[in-house]
Structures are given as structure tokens and as C-alpha cells.
Amino acid sequence: MDLPPFLQPWPTELPVAVDASEPCQSTVYKHADHLGSSHVLWWPFAKAHEPTAESTVILFIPGNPGLLGFYTPFLSTLYEKALASASAPLAILAHSYLGHTPGLVDDTVYSKPERVGLTSQVHAVVEVVDSVRSVYGANARIVLAGHSVGTWTALQVLKAREAEVVELLLLFPTITHLVKTPNGRRTWWLVKGPLPRLVSAISPLTRLLPLRVFSLILGDWPQAQLQVVTKLVHSSHCVFSALTMANDEMETIRELDIALMDENRHRICMYFGDTDHWVGEQREAILRVFNPDPGSVRAVHGHADIPHAFCINHGETVAEQCYEWLKAAFLV
């Protein structure tokens, strides 16, 4: 599988990052020296559609903890549907968070892992946007898609590179007053002070638990998703990164950027859960600012059974909505 020049193959000495049956390739993006490397999944341009000046690249940014293995059913479905109807070349690039991928961090030297803040995470995605633009040209269409805190990240990337982005797909957007949401009020204390270091230090003890224990705790999670979460909790560094970034989210995601939303309402699409405890009453605050036209498809309310963590069991359904947005925008 051909890779763009800014991506490198997943190192052969590391465990495979995702199910090899997926129509994508695990790769690594090497950022500027102070940022390090990030895990990237690449769904390539079809052989019949070699990259041209009208290429489309969908850049997906996950929620926290940012493991891309959670999203492969969702992104593979979106890729297959979009590829079937796109008149121009299309590819998907999914970018994980720095320090969140087991294998790309070294737990053998775990003592005091470095904290990677939200600002660095945003800079990392901006760097990817610049790489996509450099390789595929000034006319290539870049679509940003994000889930949960990935929606806030996508908006910050838009602010930094407004001229480069044609559409934003914001899924279960946590873009204002995260700490005031029902889950924010319940969990803020878990990511404060010494708790992230304590929890991450003891997290490798979960290696003693068989997979069926996780299955009992997590109920109807598919086997592939259970394996993703077990790899996460086995890694001290990744647990620490996820918890400290969650603290950053609570402290940073406050006032809604009304000016940014207003200026870009023509290219923002949002998908809200019927009941979402990571959004809560903030949904109405967002909708008041966004003020979509009656019947607008740019603000969609999902089915009651689709939770905030849609990627576990409902990825295909949400992919259908994303496909409809893309189709309306430029696929046909």
C-alpha cells in the first residue's frame, strides 16, 4: 500500500496497532522534535482514483483516550460508502493523540512520564494539515472530523488554518464548559492532583486479569474493542496521558467560541446524542449560538440508543450520517 511521504509504516518490532483485516494501514507520523510521534491510520486513495488537484482528505481526530482501534468500524464504513460515490479521489487519515498509543511509548522507563497538554495536541494536528496541503496541493479539499474532545481540537485547528478546511463534522461535540456537564461534575476530581500518577502507576496490574473480566465489566463490547481497551490500561504511560489530558480538557474547554462558530456556520455539521452526559445542557447553549435553520441537516440529533461512545457499537450508523453530509457537500 502506497503511503504519502509524511507517513512511515508502523514499526515491525511493535505489536500491530489495529485489526489487519481493516482496509487501512497503521502508520506513524513523526512530528517536530518536541512533539514526538503519533499513530495514524491511513485509508488510501483508490487505485482507480490517483490523487489529483481535486483530491479530498478526511482528517479524523478521536476523543480521549484517543485510541484509533475504537474507530475502525466507523471509519471503514465511511470510507467504503464515500469511495463508492465520490467522483474525485478520496482518502481518510485518522490521527491519534500524542502519548496515547501503546507501543509508541516506552513503559519500561516509566517513572515520571511527560505530560502532553492540549496545546501540543492541537499543534500536532495542525502539522498534519500542513503536510496534507503540501503533498496534495492548494486545491485539495481537507475535511476535519472529530469526536468528543476531538471536536474542540478540530475547531482549534480551524482557527489556526481557516483557509485550509472546507467542512467540519463534529460528533457529540464537547466544545463548551466540559466541567459543567453531568459527567464533568462527577469525574473532575479523578483527574486532579496526584491521582493520575497513582492510577497510572498501578494500571499494569490489570495484566493479571483475564479478558473475560473486562467482558463482564463492559457488557456488550465487541471482542475487538475489548482488546483495544485492555492494551490501554496495561500501559502506565498511556493511562497517565489520557488522565492528564482529561484534566486539561476540564480546565481549558470553557467559553464557547461564538465568533468562530458564527463565521464558519456554513461548513460546520454537528451530531448530538439524544442523551449525552458529556454534553448535557451545553447542547442547548451550542444550538442557540449555532442557530440552524428549521429542518437543517447541519445539526442532527441521533437516535436514543446511540451513546456518546458511539464508536463501540454504533460506528456504522454514525458513518451513514457523515456520508450524507459529505454527499450533500461535494461527493455528488
C-alpha positions in Angstrom: 0.0 0.0 0.0 1.5 3.3 -1.1 1.9 5.9 1.7 2.1 9.7 1.4 5.6 10.9 2.1 4.8 12.3 5.5 3.8 8.9 6.9 6.0 6.0 7.8 5.0 2.3 8.1 4.2 1.0 11.6 7.4 -0.4 13.0 7.6 -4.2 12.5 9.1 -4.7 16.0 5.9 -3.3 17.7 2.6 -5.0 18.2 0.0 -4.4 15.4 -2.0 -1.4 16.4 -5.3 -2.4 14.7 -7.0 -5.4 13.2 -5.1 -6.2 10.0 -8.5 -7.1 8.3 -9.4 -3.4 8.2 -9.0 -1.6 4.8 -6.4 0.7 6.3 -2.7 0.8 7.2 -1.2 1.5 10.6 1.4 4.2 10.2 3.4 6.7 12.2 3.7 10.5 11.7 6.9 11.9 13.1 6.2 15.4 14.3 8.6 18.2 15.2 11.2 17.0 17.7 9.5 18.4 20.8 6.2 16.6 19.9 7.5 13.1 19.0 5.5 10.6 17.0 1.8 9.8 16.7 -0.2 6.8 15.5 -2.0 7.4 12.2 -4.4 5.2 10.3 -4.5 5.7 6.5 -7.3 4.7 4.2 -5.7 5.3 0.8 -6.9 6.8 -2.4 -8.4 4.0 -4.6 -6.1 2.8 -7.4 -8.7 3.9 -9.9 -8.5 7.4 -8.4 -5.0 8.5 -8.1 -4.5 11.8 -6.2 -5.3 14.9 -8.2 -5.8 18.6 -7.6 -9.3 17.8 -6.6 -8.5 15.1 -4.0 -10.4 15.0 -0.7 -8.7 14.0 2.6 -10.8 13.5 5.6 -8.7 14.1 8.7 -10.3 12.4 11.8 -9.5 13.4 15.4 -10.7 11.0 18.1 -12.0 11.6 21.6 -10.0 10.8 24.7 -8.3 8.3 25.2 -7.7 8.6 21.5 -7.0 5.0 20.5 -7.8 4.7 16.9 -8.7 1.0 17.2 -12.0 2.1 18.6 -12.9 3.8 15.4 -12.0 1.4 12.6 -15.6 0.1 12.1 -16.9 3.7 11.8 -14.1 5.0 9.6 -14.0 1.9 7.4 -17.8 2.2 6.8 -17.5 5.9 5.9 -14.6 5.2 3.6 -16.3 2.5 1.7 -19.5 4.4 1.3 -17.8 7.7 0.3 -15.4 5.9 -2.1 -18.3 4.3 -3.9 -19.9 7.6 -4.8 -17.0 10.1 -4.9 -16.3 11.5 -8.3 -12.8 12.6 -7.2 -10.1 10.8 -5.2 -10.8 10.4 -1.5 -8.7 9.2 1.4 -9.1 9.2 5.2 -6.3 9.9 7.7 -7.1 9.3 11.4 -4.6 10.9 13.9 -4.3 9.7 17.5 -3.2 11.8 20.4 0.5 12.1 21.3 1.4 9.7 24.1 -1.8 7.7 23.9 -0.8 4.7 21.8 0.7 1.6 23.4 3.8 0.6 21.6 4.8 4.2 20.7 5.6 5.0 24.3 8.1 3.2 26.4 6.6 1.8 29.6 9.9 0.2 30.6 11.3 3.6 31.6 8.1 4.7 33.3 8.8 6.7 36.4 7.8 10.2 35.6 6.1 10.4 32.1 6.0 13.7 30.4 2.6 15.4 30.4 1.4 16.3 26.9 -1.1 19.2 27.0 -3.9 20.1 24.7 -1.9 22.9 23.1 0.7 20.4 21.9 -2.1 18.1 20.6 -3.6 20.9 18.6 -0.1 21.8 17.2 0.4 18.2 16.1 -2.9 18.1 14.1 -2.0 21.5 12.5 1.3 20.0 11.4 -0.6 17.1 9.7 -2.9 19.6 7.9 0.2 21.4 6.6 1.6 18.1 5.4 -1.6 17.2 3.6 -1.7 20.6 1.9 1.9 20.4 0.9 1.6 17.0 -0.7 -1.8 17.2 -2.3 -1.8 20.8 -3.4 -3.7 24.1 -2.9 -7.0 22.7 -4.4 -7.2 19.5 -2.3 -10.2 19.5 0.0 -9.5 18.9 3.6 -12.4 17.8 5.8 -11.9 17.8 9.6 -14.0 15.3 11.6 -13.8 15.0 15.3 -15.5 13.1 18.2 -15.9 14.4 21.7 -12.8 16.4 22.6 -11.7 15.9 19.0 -14.4 18.4 18.1 -12.8 21.0 20.2 -9.4 20.2 18.8 -10.9 20.4 15.2 -12.2 23.9 16.0 -8.8 25.0 17.2 -7.2 23.6 14.1 -9.8 25.5 12.0 -8.9 28.7 13.9 -5.2 28.1 13.0 -5.8 27.1 9.4 -9.1 28.5 8.4 -8.3 28.8 4.7 -7.4 25.1 4.5 -10.6 23.5 5.7 -13.8 23.0 3.6 -16.0 21.1 6.1 -16.1 20.2 9.8 -18.0 17.2 11.1 -18.4 17.5 14.8 -19.7 14.3 16.5 -21.0 14.6 20.1 -19.3 18.0 20.5 -17.7 18.8 23.8 -16.8 22.4 22.9 -18.0 24.4 25.9 -17.9 24.1 29.7 -17.0 20.5 29.9 -16.6 20.6 33.7 -20.3 21.7 34.0 -21.7 18.6 32.2 -23.1 15.7 34.2 -20.0 13.6 33.7 -17.7 16.5 34.2 -19.2 17.2 37.6 -18.9 13.5 38.5 -15.3 12.9 37.4 -13.3 16.2 37.6 -11.7 15.1 40.9 -10.4 11.8 39.3 -8.0 13.7 37.0 -6.7 16.2 39.6 -3.5 16.3 41.7 -1.7 13.0 42.3 -4.5 10.7 41.2 -3.4 10.4 37.5 0.1 9.4 38.6 -1.2 6.9 41.2 -3.8 5.3 38.9 -1.3 5.0 36.0 1.4 3.5 38.3 -0.9 0.7 39.3 -2.6 0.2 36.0 -0.2 -2.6 34.8 -1.7 -4.8 37.5 -4.7 -5.2 35.1 -2.5 -7.6 33.1 -3.3 -10.1 35.8 -7.0 -10.0 34.8 -8.3 -12.3 32.0 -10.1 -10.8 29.1 -13.4 -12.2 30.3 -13.3 -10.0 33.4 -13.3 -6.9 31.1 -16.1 -8.5 29.1 -18.2 -8.8 32.3 -17.5 -5.2 33.3 -18.1 -3.7 29.8 -21.1 -5.7 28.9 -21.8 -5.8 25.2 -18.5 -4.5 23.9 -17.3 -6.4 20.8 -14.1 -8.5 21.3 -12.0 -6.2 19.1 -12.9 -3.2 21.3 -12.2 -5.1 24.5 -8.7 -5.8 23.2 -8.2 -2.1 22.5 -9.1 -1.1 26.0 -7.0 -3.8 27.6 -3.9 -2.6 25.7 -4.6 0.9 27.0 -5.0 0.0 30.7 -1.9 -2.2 30.5 0.2 0.9 29.7 1.1 3.2 32.5 2.3 5.9 30.2 -0.9 5.9 28.1 -3.2 5.9 31.2 -1.3 8.8 32.5 -1.5 10.7 29.2 -5.3 10.1 29.0 -6.0 11.2 32.5 -3.8 14.3 32.4 -5.3 15.4 29.1 -8.7 14.9 30.6 -7.7 17.4 33.3 -6.6 19.8 30.6 -10.0 19.4 29.0 -11.8 20.3 32.2 -9.6 23.4 32.7 -9.4 24.6 29.1 -12.8 23.9 27.4 -14.8 26.7 28.9 -16.5 29.6 27.0 -17.9 28.7 23.6 -16.0 30.5 20.7 -19.1 32.3 19.4 -17.2 34.3 16.7 -15.6 31.2 15.3 -18.9 29.3 15.2 -20.7 32.2 13.6 -18.0 32.8 10.9 -17.9 29.1 9.9 -21.5 28.0 10.3 -21.7 27.3 6.5 -19.1 24.5 6.9 -19.9 23.0 10.3 -22.1 19.9 10.8 -22.9 18.6 14.3 -24.2 15.3 15.5 -25.8 15.3 19.0 -26.7 12.4 21.2 -30.2 12.1 22.5 -28.8 11.7 26.0 -25.2 12.7 26.3 -23.7 13.2 29.8 -20.5 14.7 28.3 -22.6 17.4 26.7 -25.7 17.8 28.9 -27.4 21.1 29.0 -24.5 22.6 26.9 -26.2 21.2 23.8 -28.9 23.9 24.0 -26.2 26.6 24.5 -24.4 25.4 21.4 -27.6 25.3 19.4 -28.6 28.8 20.4 -25.3 30.1 19.1 -25.3 27.9 16.0 -28.9 28.7 15.4 -29.5 26.3 12.5 -32.4 26.8 10.1 -35.6 24.8 10.9 -35.1 21.3 9.4 -31.4 22.0 8.8 -29.3 18.8 8.3 -26.3 20.6 9.7 -27.4 19.9 13.3 -28.6 16.3 13.7 -30.0 14.6 16.8 -29.1 10.9 16.9 -31.3 8.0 17.9 -31.9 7.5 21.6 -29.8 4.3 21.7 -26.6 5.8 20.3 -24.4 6.9 23.3 -21.5 9.4 23.4 -19.1 6.5 22.9 -20.8 5.6 19.6 -17.7 4.0 18.2 -18.0 0.9 20.4 -21.3 -0.5 18.9 -22.8 2.2 16.6 -20.0 3.3 14.3 -21.7 2.2 11.2 -24.9 4.2 11.9 -23.0 7.4 12.6 -20.9 6.8 9.5 -24.1 6.9 7.5 -24.9 10.4 8.7 -21.3 11.6 8.0 -21.6 10.1 4.5 -24.9 12.1 3.9 -23.1 15.3 4.9 -20.3 14.7 2.6 -22.6 13.7 -0.2 -24.6 16.9 0.2 -21.4 19.0 0.3 -19.5 17.7 -2.7 -19.4 14.0 -3.3 -22.2 14.2 -5.9 
